[in-house]
Amino acid sequence: MITCFIRYEIEAFKKDAFAEYARNWGQVIPKNGADLIGYFAPHEGSATTAYGVYNIESLAAYEAYRARLAADPLGRENYEFARRERFILKEDRIFLKNVSAPHAKLVLP
């Protein structure tokens, strides 16, 4: 299993548009074969940095997933929404592997 971290640079005054974009992916990504952890928008600190994070089996599975995503009607609509509204200024992807698991159970004080 690998985790894809997508770092977005977004337009600071279009955070609501990014949130709509993220909610749309919340429906499309799981339906097309990736385990969505979530989309994260600015809250405190940077007003322009956002993230999308999901797990996928392998890079080969990622390629097949991307093809399904591009063919999905809501996926195509969401890509077009981002292009039309121009709230994403930059997007970078990195794939990482979790090497700290298994984790201990959370203990609250």
N, CA, C and O atoms as a GROMACS GRO file, in nm:
protein
  436
    1MET      N    1   0.085  -0.118   0.000
    1MET     CA    2   0.000   0.000   0.000
    1MET      C    3   0.089   0.124   0.000
    1MET      O    4   0.188   0.131   0.073
    2ILE      N    5   0.053   0.222  -0.082
    2ILE     CA    6   0.122   0.350  -0.085
    2ILE      C    7   0.021   0.462  -0.063
    2ILE      O    8  -0.099   0.443  -0.086
    3THR      N    9   0.068   0.574  -0.018
    3THR     CA   10  -0.018   0.690   0.007
    3THR      C   11   0.023   0.802  -0.085
    3THR      O   12   0.140   0.838  -0.094
    4CYS      N   13  -0.076   0.859  -0.153
    4CYS     CA   14  -0.054   0.973  -0.240
    4CYS      C   15  -0.087   1.100  -0.162
    4CYS      O   16  -0.198   1.114  -0.110
    5PHE      N   17   0.010   1.190  -0.155
    5PHE     CA   18  -0.011   1.321  -0.095
    5PHE      C   19  -0.011   1.422  -0.208
    5PHE      O   20   0.089   1.436  -0.280
    6ILE      N   21  -0.120   1.493  -0.225
    6ILE     CA   22  -0.129   1.598  -0.326
    6ILE      C   23  -0.123   1.732  -0.252
    6ILE      O   24  -0.208   1.761  -0.168
    7ARG      N   25  -0.024   1.811  -0.285
    7ARG     CA   26  -0.011   1.944  -0.226
    7ARG      C   27  -0.061   2.044  -0.328
    7ARG      O   28  -0.014   2.048  -0.441
    8TYR      N   29  -0.158   2.124  -0.286
    8TYR     CA   30  -0.215   2.227  -0.372
    8TYR      C   31  -0.173   2.365  -0.324
    8TYR      O   32  -0.165   2.391  -0.204
    9GLU      N   33  -0.146   2.452  -0.418
    9GLU     CA   34  -0.139   2.594  -0.389
    9GLU      C   35  -0.269   2.649  -0.448
    9GLU      O   36  -0.292   2.641  -0.568
   10ILE      N   37  -0.353   2.706  -0.362
   10ILE     CA   38  -0.484   2.753  -0.407
   10ILE      C   39  -0.494   2.905  -0.395
   10ILE      O   40  -0.418   2.969  -0.322
   11GLU      N   41  -0.589   2.959  -0.467
   11GLU     CA   42  -0.619   3.102  -0.460
   11GLU      C   43  -0.680   3.129  -0.323
   11GLU      O   44  -0.781   3.068  -0.287
   12ALA      N   45  -0.621   3.220  -0.247
   12ALA     CA   46  -0.664   3.246  -0.109
   12ALA      C   47  -0.810   3.290  -0.098
   12ALA      O   48  -0.874   3.262   0.003
   13PHE      N   49  -0.862   3.355  -0.199
   13PHE     CA   50  -0.998   3.405  -0.192
   13PHE      C   51  -1.099   3.311  -0.256
   13PHE      O   52  -1.215   3.347  -0.274
   14LYS      N   53  -1.054   3.189  -0.290
   14LYS     CA   54  -1.144   3.090  -0.350
   14LYS      C   55  -1.143   2.959  -0.270
   14LYS      O   56  -1.154   2.851  -0.328
   15LYS      N   57  -1.129   2.971  -0.138
   15LYS     CA   58  -1.128   2.852  -0.054
   15LYS      C   59  -1.260   2.775  -0.060
   15LYS      O   60  -1.261   2.653  -0.049
   16ASP      N   61  -1.371   2.847  -0.077
   16ASP     CA   62  -1.501   2.780  -0.087
   16ASP      C   63  -1.509   2.694  -0.213
   16ASP      O   64  -1.568   2.586  -0.211
   17ALA      N   65  -1.451   2.742  -0.322
   17ALA     CA   66  -1.449   2.665  -0.446
   17ALA      C   67  -1.365   2.539  -0.428
   17ALA      O   68  -1.402   2.432  -0.475
   18PHE      N   69  -1.251   2.553  -0.359
   18PHE     CA   70  -1.169   2.435  -0.332
   18PHE      C   71  -1.246   2.336  -0.245
   18PHE      O   72  -1.236   2.215  -0.267
   19ALA      N   73  -1.320   2.384  -0.147
   19ALA     CA   74  -1.398   2.295  -0.060
   19ALA      C   75  -1.503   2.218  -0.140
   19ALA      O   76  -1.526   2.100  -0.115
   20GLU      N   77  -1.566   2.283  -0.236
   20GLU     CA   78  -1.663   2.214  -0.322
   20GLU      C   79  -1.593   2.107  -0.406
   20GLU      O   80  -1.642   1.995  -0.419
   21TYR      N   81  -1.479   2.142  -0.461
   21TYR     CA   82  -1.396   2.050  -0.538
   21TYR      C   83  -1.362   1.927  -0.452
   21TYR      O   84  -1.372   1.813  -0.498
   22ALA      N   85  -1.321   1.951  -0.330
   22ALA     CA   86  -1.284   1.843  -0.238
   22ALA      C   87  -1.403   1.753  -0.207
   22ALA      O   88  -1.390   1.631  -0.206
   23ARG      N   89  -1.519   1.812  -0.182
   23ARG     CA   90  -1.639   1.731  -0.154
   23ARG      C   91  -1.675   1.644  -0.274
   23ARG      O   92  -1.716   1.529  -0.257
   24ASN      N   93  -1.658   1.698  -0.394
   24ASN     CA   94  -1.685   1.618  -0.514
   24ASN      C   95  -1.590   1.498  -0.521
   24ASN      O   96  -1.634   1.387  -0.551
   25TRP      N   97  -1.461   1.519  -0.493
   25TRP     CA   98  -1.367   1.407  -0.493
   25TRP      C   99  -1.402   1.307  -0.383
   25TRP      O  100  -1.375   1.188  -0.396
   26GLY      N  101  -1.462   1.356  -0.276
   26GLY     CA  102  -1.504   1.266  -0.169
   26GLY      C  103  -1.605   1.162  -0.216
   26GLY      O  104  -1.616   1.055  -0.156
   27GLN      N  105  -1.676   1.192  -0.323
   27GLN     CA  106  -1.770   1.096  -0.383
   27GLN      C  107  -1.703   1.013  -0.492
   27GLN      O  108  -1.730   0.894  -0.504
   28VAL      N  109  -1.618   1.075  -0.571
   28VAL     CA  110  -1.562   1.011  -0.691
   28VAL      C  111  -1.444   0.919  -0.660
   28VAL      O  112  -1.436   0.808  -0.713
   29ILE      N  113  -1.353   0.962  -0.575
   29ILE     CA  114  -1.230   0.886  -0.550
   29ILE      C  115  -1.259   0.746  -0.496
   29ILE      O  116  -1.207   0.649  -0.552
   30PRO      N  117  -1.338   0.730  -0.390
   30PRO     CA  118  -1.363   0.594  -0.340
   30PRO      C  119  -1.435   0.507  -0.443
   30PRO      O  120  -1.410   0.386  -0.452
   31LYS      N  121  -1.524   0.567  -0.520
   31LYS     CA  122  -1.600   0.493  -0.620
   31LYS      C  123  -1.510   0.437  -0.730
   31LYS      O  124  -1.546   0.341  -0.798
   32ASN      N  125  -1.394   0.498  -0.748
   32ASN     CA  126  -1.305   0.457  -0.856
   32ASN      C  127  -1.181   0.381  -0.809
   32ASN      O  128  -1.090   0.357  -0.888
   33GLY      N  129  -1.176   0.344  -0.681
   33GLY     CA  130  -1.077   0.248  -0.638
   33GLY      C  131  -0.965   0.294  -0.546
   33GLY      O  132  -0.872   0.217  -0.522
   34ALA      N  133  -0.971   0.416  -0.494
   34ALA     CA  134  -0.869   0.460  -0.397
   34ALA      C  135  -0.935   0.482  -0.262
   34ALA      O  136  -1.053   0.517  -0.254
   35ASP      N  137  -0.858   0.462  -0.156
   35ASP     CA  138  -0.905   0.479  -0.018
   35ASP      C  139  -0.876   0.623   0.024
   35ASP      O  140  -0.766   0.655   0.067
   36LEU      N  141  -0.976   0.708   0.012
   36LEU     CA  142  -0.958   0.851   0.042
   36LEU      C  143  -0.945   0.872   0.192
   36LEU      O  144  -1.032   0.833   0.270
   37ILE      N  145  -0.835   0.936   0.233
   37ILE     CA  146  -0.817   0.977   0.371
   37ILE      C  147  -0.885   1.112   0.390
   37ILE      O  148  -0.953   1.134   0.490
   38GLY      N  149  -0.865   1.203   0.295
   38GLY     CA  150  -0.937   1.330   0.302
   38GLY      C  151  -0.868   1.440   0.226
   38GLY      O  152  -0.754   1.428   0.180
   39TYR      N  153  -0.942   1.549   0.214
   39TYR     CA  154  -0.891   1.674   0.158
   39TYR      C  155  -0.885   1.774   0.272
   39TYR      O  156  -0.976   1.779   0.355
   40PHE      N  157  -0.781   1.852   0.277
   40PHE     CA  158  -0.756   1.943   0.388
   40PHE      C  159  -0.732   2.082   0.333
   40PHE      O  160  -0.642   2.104   0.252
   41ALA      N  161  -0.814   2.176   0.378
   41ALA     CA  162  -0.807   2.315   0.331
   41ALA      C  163  -0.746   2.403   0.439
   41ALA      O  164  -0.744   2.364   0.556
   42PRO      N  165  -0.697   2.521   0.402
   42PRO     CA  166  -0.638   2.612   0.500
   42PRO      C  167  -0.735   2.644   0.614
   42PRO      O  168  -0.854   2.667   0.593
   43HIS      N  169  -0.681   2.646   0.733
   43HIS     CA  170  -0.759   2.683   0.852
   43HIS      C  171  -0.687   2.792   0.930
   43HIS      O  172  -0.745   2.895   0.964
   44GLU      N  173  -0.559   2.768   0.959
   44GLU     CA  174  -0.477   2.864   1.034
   44GLU      C  175  -0.338   2.859   0.974
   44GLU      O  176  -0.292   2.752   0.932
   45GLY      N  177  -0.272   2.970   0.969
   45GLY     CA  178  -0.139   2.974   0.908
   45GLY      C  179  -0.153   3.011   0.761
   45GLY      O  180  -0.214   3.113   0.728
   46SER      N  181  -0.098   2.930   0.674
   46SER     CA  182  -0.104   2.956   0.530
   46SER      C  183  -0.248   2.962   0.481
   46SER      O  184  -0.331   2.878   0.519
   47ALA      N  185  -0.278   3.060   0.398
   47ALA     CA  186  -0.412   3.072   0.338
   47ALA      C  187  -0.416   3.009   0.200
   47ALA      O  188  -0.520   3.011   0.134
   48THR      N  189  -0.303   2.952   0.156
   48THR     CA  190  -0.297   2.903   0.018
   48THR      C  191  -0.253   2.758   0.004
   48THR      O  192  -0.244   2.709  -0.109
   49THR      N  193  -0.224   2.689   0.113
   49THR     CA  194  -0.178   2.550   0.105
   49THR      C  195  -0.290   2.455   0.146
   49THR      O  196  -0.351   2.471   0.251
   50ALA      N  197  -0.316   2.356   0.059
   50ALA     CA  198  -0.417   2.255   0.086
   50ALA      C  199  -0.361   2.119   0.046
   50ALA      O  200  -0.262   2.110  -0.027
   51TYR      N  201  -0.424   2.012   0.094
   51TYR     CA  202  -0.378   1.876   0.065
   51TYR      C  203  -0.493   1.783   0.035
   51TYR      O  204  -0.604   1.801   0.085
   52GLY      N  205  -0.466   1.685  -0.049
   52GLY     CA  206  -0.552   1.569  -0.070
   52GLY      C  207  -0.468   1.447  -0.041
   52GLY      O  208  -0.352   1.441  -0.083
   53VAL      N  209  -0.524   1.348   0.031
   53VAL     CA  210  -0.446   1.231   0.072
   53VAL      C  211  -0.531   1.106   0.054
   53VAL      O  212  -0.645   1.099   0.100
   54TYR      N  213  -0.474   1.006  -0.016
   54TYR     CA  214  -0.543   0.880  -0.030
   54TYR      C  215  -0.444   0.764  -0.042
   54TYR      O  216  -0.329   0.783  -0.081
   55ASN      N  217  -0.492   0.646  -0.006
   55ASN     CA  218  -0.413   0.523  -0.018
   55ASN      C  219  -0.453   0.450  -0.145
   55ASN      O  220  -0.568   0.454  -0.187
   56ILE      N  221  -0.356   0.382  -0.204
   56ILE     CA  222  -0.381   0.298  -0.320
   56ILE      C  223  -0.282   0.182  -0.316
   56ILE      O  224  -0.174   0.194  -0.258
   57GLU      N  225  -0.320   0.072  -0.376
   57GLU     CA  226  -0.242  -0.052  -0.365
   57GLU      C  227  -0.099  -0.040  -0.421
   57GLU      O  228  -0.004  -0.087  -0.358
   58SER      N  229  -0.084   0.021  -0.538
   58SER     CA  230   0.046   0.026  -0.603
   58SER      C  231   0.045   0.134  -0.711
   58SER      O  232  -0.059   0.193  -0.740
   59LEU      N  233   0.160   0.160  -0.771
   59LEU     CA  234   0.165   0.256  -0.882
   59LEU      C  235   0.088   0.203  -1.003
   59LEU      O  236   0.028   0.281  -1.077
   60ALA      N  237   0.090   0.072  -1.025
   60ALA     CA  238   0.011   0.013  -1.134
   60ALA      C  239  -0.138   0.034  -1.109
   60ALA      O  240  -0.213   0.066  -1.201
   61ALA      N  241  -0.181   0.014  -0.985
   61ALA     CA  242  -0.322   0.037  -0.950
   61ALA      C  243  -0.356   0.184  -0.965
   61ALA      O  244  -0.468   0.219  -1.003
   62TYR      N  245  -0.261   0.272  -0.935
   62TYR     CA  246  -0.281   0.415  -0.950
   62TYR      C  247  -0.309   0.451  -1.096
   62TYR      O  248  -0.399   0.530  -1.124
   63GLU      N  249  -0.232   0.395  -1.188
   63GLU     CA  250  -0.252   0.424  -1.330
   63GLU      C  251  -0.392   0.383  -1.376
   63GLU      O  252  -0.458   0.458  -1.448
   64ALA      N  253  -0.438   0.265  -1.334
   64ALA     CA  254  -0.572   0.220  -1.370
   64ALA      C  255  -0.678   0.309  -1.305
   64ALA      O  256  -0.779   0.343  -1.368
   65TYR      N  257  -0.656   0.346  -1.181
   65TYR     CA  258  -0.747   0.435  -1.108
   65TYR      C  259  -0.759   0.570  -1.179
   65TYR      O  260  -0.870   0.621  -1.195
   66ARG      N  261  -0.647   0.627  -1.222
   66ARG     CA  262  -0.650   0.757  -1.291
   66ARG      C  263  -0.732   0.749  -1.420
   66ARG      O  264  -0.803   0.844  -1.454
   67ALA      N  265  -0.722   0.639  -1.490
   67ALA     CA  266  -0.800   0.622  -1.613
   67ALA      C  267  -0.949   0.616  -1.580
   67ALA      O  268  -1.030   0.678  -1.650
   68ARG      N  269  -0.986   0.543  -1.474
   68ARG     CA  270  -1.127   0.538  -1.434
   68ARG      C  271  -1.177   0.675  -1.390
   68ARG      O  272  -1.288   0.715  -1.423
   69LEU      N  273  -1.093   0.747  -1.317
   69LEU     CA  274  -1.128   0.881  -1.269
   69LEU      C  275  -1.155   0.976  -1.386
   69LEU      O  276  -1.251   1.052  -1.383
   70ALA      N  277  -1.071   0.970  -1.487
   70ALA     CA  278  -1.087   1.057  -1.604
   70ALA      C  279  -1.212   1.023  -1.684
   70ALA      O  280  -1.267   1.109  -1.752
   71ALA      N  281  -1.258   0.898  -1.676
   71ALA     CA  282  -1.377   0.855  -1.750
   71ALA      C  283  -1.505   0.876  -1.669
   71ALA      O  284  -1.614   0.873  -1.726
   72ASP      N  285  -1.494   0.898  -1.540
   72ASP     CA  286  -1.612   0.915  -1.454
   72ASP      C  287  -1.677   1.050  -1.483
   72ASP      O  288  -1.607   1.152  -1.488
   73PRO      N  289  -1.810   1.055  -1.503
   73PRO     CA  290  -1.877   1.183  -1.535
   73PRO      C  291  -1.854   1.291  -1.429
   73PRO      O  292  -1.824   1.405  -1.465
   74LEU      N  293  -1.867   1.259  -1.300
   74LEU     CA  294  -1.844   1.360  -1.197
   74LEU      C  295  -1.695   1.395  -1.189
   74LEU      O  296  -1.661   1.510  -1.159
   75GLY      N  297  -1.607   1.299  -1.214
   75GLY     CA  298  -1.465   1.329  -1.218
   75GLY      C  299  -1.431   1.428  -1.329
   75GLY      O  300  -1.358   1.525  -1.306
   76ARG      N  301  -1.484   1.404  -1.448
   76ARG     CA  302  -1.462   1.498  -1.560
   76ARG      C  303  -1.519   1.635  -1.528
   76ARG      O  304  -1.456   1.737  -1.556
   77GLU      N  305  -1.638   1.636  -1.468
   77GLU     CA  306  -1.701   1.762  -1.430
   77GLU      C  307  -1.617   1.838  -1.328
   77GLU      O  308  -1.606   1.960  -1.334
   78ASN      N  309  -1.557   1.765  -1.233
   78ASN     CA  310  -1.477   1.829  -1.130
   78ASN      C  311  -1.347   1.886  -1.188
   78ASN      O  312  -1.305   1.995  -1.150
   79TYR      N  313  -1.284   1.812  -1.278
   79TYR     CA  314  -1.166   1.866  -1.347
   79TYR      C  315  -1.201   1.994  -1.421
   79TYR      O  316  -1.126   2.092  -1.416
   80GLU      N  317  -1.315   1.994  -1.490
   80GLU     CA  318  -1.359   2.112  -1.565
   80GLU      C  319  -1.391   2.229  -1.471
   80GLU      O  320  -1.358   2.343  -1.502
   81PHE      N  321  -1.454   2.200  -1.358
   81PHE     CA  322  -1.484   2.302  -1.257
   81PHE      C  323  -1.354   2.372  -1.212
   81PHE      O  324  -1.349   2.494  -1.205
   82ALA      N  325  -1.251   2.293  -1.182
   82ALA     CA  326  -1.123   2.350  -1.138
   82ALA      C  327  -1.059   2.433  -1.249
   82ALA      O  328  -1.004   2.540  -1.223
   83ARG      N  329  -1.066   2.384  -1.371
   83ARG     CA  330  -1.008   2.459  -1.484
   83ARG      C  331  -1.081   2.591  -1.505
   83ARG      O  332  -1.019   2.695  -1.525
   84ARG      N  333  -1.213   2.584  -1.501
   84ARG     CA  334  -1.295   2.703  -1.527
   84ARG      C  335  -1.280   2.808  -1.417
   84ARG      O  336  -1.267   2.927  -1.446
   85GLU      N  337  -1.280   2.766  -1.292
   85GLU     CA  338  -1.278   2.859  -1.178
   85GLU      C  339  -1.136   2.902  -1.138
   85GLU      O  340  -1.120   3.002  -1.068
   86ARG      N  341  -1.036   2.829  -1.181
   86ARG     CA  342  -0.895   2.865  -1.160
   86ARG      C  343  -0.858   2.889  -1.012
   86ARG      O  344  -0.787   2.984  -0.981
   87PHE      N  345  -0.907   2.804  -0.924
   87PHE     CA  346  -0.872   2.818  -0.783
   87PHE      C  347  -0.748   2.738  -0.746
   87PHE      O  348  -0.691   2.759  -0.639
   88ILE      N  349  -0.705   2.647  -0.833
   88ILE     CA  350  -0.581   2.572  -0.810
   88ILE      C  351  -0.471   2.640  -0.891
   88ILE      O  352  -0.477   2.646  -1.013
   89LEU      N  353  -0.370   2.689  -0.820
   89LEU     CA  354  -0.258   2.756  -0.886
   89LEU      C  355  -0.144   2.660  -0.917
   89LEU      O  356  -0.072   2.677  -1.015
   90LYS      N  357  -0.128   2.558  -0.831
   90LYS     CA  358  -0.020   2.461  -0.846
   90LYS      C  359  -0.061   2.332  -0.777
   90LYS      O  360  -0.133   2.334  -0.677
   91GLU      N  361  -0.015   2.220  -0.832
   91GLU     CA  362  -0.050   2.090  -0.776
   91GLU      C  363   0.072   1.998  -0.788
   91GLU      O  364   0.128   1.983  -0.897
   92ASP      N  365   0.112   1.937  -0.677
   92ASP     CA  366   0.226   1.843  -0.676
   92ASP      C  367   0.182   1.714  -0.608
   92ASP      O  368   0.107   1.716  -0.511
   93ARG      N  369   0.230   1.600  -0.661
   93ARG     CA  370   0.201   1.470  -0.602
   93ARG      C  371   0.329   1.402  -0.558
   93ARG      O  372   0.434   1.414  -0.622
   94ILE      N  373   0.317   1.330  -0.446
   94ILE     CA  374   0.426   1.244  -0.401
   94ILE      C  375   0.363   1.118  -0.345
   94ILE      O  376   0.257   1.123  -0.282
   95PHE      N  377   0.428   1.005  -0.367
   95PHE     CA  378   0.380   0.877  -0.316
   95PHE      C  379   0.476   0.832  -0.207
   95PHE      O  380   0.596   0.822  -0.228
   96LEU      N  381   0.420   0.804  -0.089
   96LEU     CA  382   0.501   0.762   0.026
   96LEU      C  383   0.447   0.632   0.081
   96LEU      O  384   0.331   0.597   0.061
   97LYS      N  385   0.533   0.560   0.151
   97LYS     CA  386   0.495   0.435   0.214
   97LYS      C  387   0.503   0.452   0.365
   97LYS      O  388   0.601   0.505   0.416
   98ASN      N  389   0.401   0.407   0.437
   98ASN     CA  390   0.400   0.415   0.583
   98ASN      C  391   0.496   0.311   0.639
   98ASN      O  392   0.477   0.191   0.620
   99VAL      N  393   0.599   0.357   0.708
   99VAL     CA  394   0.699   0.266   0.764
   99VAL      C  395   0.694   0.260   0.916
   99VAL      O  396   0.777   0.194   0.978
  100SER      N  397   0.599   0.330   0.978
  100SER     CA  398   0.591   0.331   1.124
  100SER      C  399   0.486   0.235   1.179
  100SER      O  400   0.480   0.215   1.301
  101ALA      N  401   0.402   0.177   1.095
  101ALA     CA  402   0.295   0.088   1.141
  101ALA      C  403   0.354  -0.047   1.182
  101ALA      O  404   0.457  -0.086   1.128
  102PRO      N  405   0.293  -0.118   1.274
  102PRO     CA  406   0.167  -0.085   1.341
  102PRO      C  407   0.189   0.014   1.454
  102PRO      O  408   0.295   0.017   1.518
  103HIS      N  409   0.089   0.094   1.478
  103HIS     CA  410   0.096   0.196   1.583
  103HIS      C  411   0.030   0.146   1.710
  103HIS      O  412  -0.059   0.060   1.708
  104ALA      N  413   0.075   0.201   1.821
  104ALA     CA  414   0.012   0.171   1.950
  104ALA      C  415  -0.125   0.240   1.956
  104ALA      O  416  -0.150   0.334   1.881
  105LYS      N  417  -0.211   0.193   2.042
  105LYS     CA  418  -0.341   0.257   2.061
  105LYS      C  419  -0.321   0.394   2.128
  105LYS      O  420  -0.231   0.412   2.210
  106LEU      N  421  -0.407   0.489   2.090
  106LEU     CA  422  -0.404   0.621   2.148
  106LEU      C  423  -0.440   0.613   2.296
  106LEU      O  424  -0.538   0.548   2.334
  107VAL      N  425  -0.361   0.680   2.379
  107VAL     CA  426  -0.387   0.688   2.522
  107VAL      C  427  -0.412   0.835   2.554
  107VAL      O  428  -0.325   0.919   2.532
  108LEU      N  429  -0.529   0.864   2.607
  108LEU     CA  430  -0.562   1.002   2.645
  108LEU      C  431  -0.526   1.024   2.791
  108LEU      O  432  -0.546   0.936   2.874
  109PRO      N  433  -0.471   1.142   2.824
  109PRO     CA  434  -0.433   1.169   2.963
  109PRO      C  435  -0.552   1.179   3.055
  109PRO      O  436  -0.536   1.202   3.174
   0.00000   0.00000   0.00000
